[in-house]
Amino acid sequence: MSEPVRVIRAGELVAADPTPGMFRTRAFELPILWAGQVVTAPGAVSGWHHHDRNESSLYIVSGVLRMEFEGYDDYLDAVAGDFVHVPSFTVHRESNPTDEPSIAIIARAGGGIPTVNVDAPPGFSEG
């Protein structure tokens, strides 16, 4: 028999895989699936990182999530209602250019290390 359906309440989320400038919480982690939330404070710029072999999907609940990533000289902004796909091993950082917190729901598939913090790629600053 499979595991029963369960509800993970907001108050049950636990702090997870920190990256400077971001506050991630985990709802659950299975061998090939990770789910949680990330809050990026107003004006914050995260550290550079990737998610190993995990494919990551973010759904923006509120605010603006700015993405910078290796191989792209500009940035992309996602707003409430948008989805963002971050391919495995993509070195990136998030920031919040507004004066309101940004909140996104994360789902990662692949079973890799949830977050690997790294130095800035060539041509980018640390933060």
Secondary structure, DSSP 8 states (H G I E B T S, - for coil): ---------GGG-EEEEEETTEEEEEEEEETTEEEEEEEE-TT-B---EE-TT-EEEEEEEESEEEEEETT-SS-EEEETT-EEEE-TT--EEEE--SSS-EEEEEEEES-S-S-EE----TT----
